[in-house]
Amino acid sequence: MRKEELIWQDPVPTVEYTLTDSEIEDLKVKLLNSGLTRTELINTAWDSARTFRGSDFRVALMEQESD
Protein backbone atom coordinates (compact mmCIF):
# COMPACT_ATOMS: atom_id res chain seq x y z
CA MET A 1 0.00 0.00 0.00
CA ARG A 2 1.23 3.49 -0.80
CA LYS A 3 2.65 5.58 1.99
CA GLU A 4 1.68 8.75 0.10
CA GLU A 5 -1.78 10.12 0.93
CA LEU A 6 -3.75 10.98 -2.18
CA ILE A 7 -6.39 13.53 -1.15
CA TRP A 8 -8.86 12.52 -3.89
CA GLN A 9 -9.04 8.93 -2.64
CA ASP A 10 -10.94 7.74 0.39
CA PRO A 11 -8.66 6.25 3.02
CA VAL A 12 -8.64 2.45 3.06
CA PRO A 13 -8.91 1.19 6.64
CA THR A 14 -6.70 -1.62 7.85
CA VAL A 15 -8.66 -4.85 8.18
CA GLU A 16 -7.60 -7.32 10.83
CA TYR A 17 -10.22 -10.02 10.33
CA THR A 18 -11.51 -12.43 7.71
CA LEU A 19 -15.19 -12.97 7.00
CA THR A 20 -16.48 -16.41 7.90
CA ASP A 21 -18.39 -18.52 5.38
CA SER A 22 -21.56 -17.76 7.36
CA GLU A 23 -20.96 -14.01 7.18
CA ILE A 24 -20.35 -14.24 3.43
CA GLU A 25 -23.60 -16.17 2.95
CA ASP A 26 -25.48 -13.59 5.04
CA LEU A 27 -24.12 -10.79 2.85
CA LYS A 28 -25.14 -12.65 -0.31
CA VAL A 29 -28.68 -13.08 1.02
CA LYS A 30 -28.88 -9.39 1.94
CA LEU A 31 -27.70 -8.38 -1.54
CA LEU A 32 -30.12 -10.71 -3.30
CA ASN A 33 -33.00 -9.48 -1.11
CA SER A 34 -32.07 -5.80 -1.53
CA GLY A 35 -34.77 -5.20 -4.13
CA LEU A 36 -32.22 -4.48 -6.86
CA THR A 37 -32.73 -6.16 -10.20
CA ARG A 38 -30.19 -8.59 -11.58
CA THR A 39 -29.12 -5.87 -14.05
CA GLU A 40 -28.65 -3.33 -11.26
CA LEU A 41 -26.55 -5.80 -9.25
CA ILE A 42 -24.38 -6.57 -12.29
CA ASN A 43 -23.96 -2.89 -13.15
CA THR A 44 -22.96 -2.13 -9.57
CA ALA A 45 -20.39 -4.94 -9.59
CA TRP A 46 -18.92 -3.74 -12.89
CA ASP A 47 -18.80 -0.13 -11.71
CA SER A 48 -17.01 -1.24 -8.58
CA ALA A 49 -14.51 -3.33 -10.55
CA ARG A 50 -13.99 -0.54 -13.08
CA THR A 51 -12.98 1.91 -10.33
CA PHE A 52 -10.90 -0.62 -8.36
CA ARG A 53 -7.64 0.65 -6.88
CA GLY A 54 -4.74 -1.70 -6.30
CA SER A 55 -4.66 -0.53 -2.67
CA ASP A 56 -8.38 -1.19 -2.21
CA PHE A 57 -9.19 -4.77 -1.29
CA ARG A 58 -12.70 -4.18 0.06
CA VAL A 59 -14.41 -5.69 -2.98
CA ALA A 60 -13.67 -9.14 -4.37
CA LEU A 61 -15.43 -10.43 -7.44
CA MET A 62 -15.78 -14.14 -8.16
CA GLU A 63 -15.88 -15.74 -11.56
CA GLN A 64 -19.30 -16.86 -12.69
CA GLU A 65 -19.89 -20.39 -13.88
CA SER A 66 -21.19 -20.69 -17.41
CA ASP A 67 -24.35 -22.70 -17.97
Stockholm file with secondary structure:
# STOCKHOLM 1.0

chainA/1-67         MRKEELIWQDPVPTVEYTLTDSEIEDLKVKLLNSGLTRTELINTAWDSARTFRGSDFRVALMEQESD
#=GR chainA/1-67 SS CCSSCCTTSCCCCCCCCCCCHHHHHHHHHHHHTSSCCHHHHHHHHHHHHHTCCTTCCSCCCCCCCCC
#=GC SS_cons        CCSSCCTTSCCCCCCCCCCCHHHHHHHHHHHHTSSCCHHHHHHHHHHHHHTCCTTCCSCCCCCCCCC
//
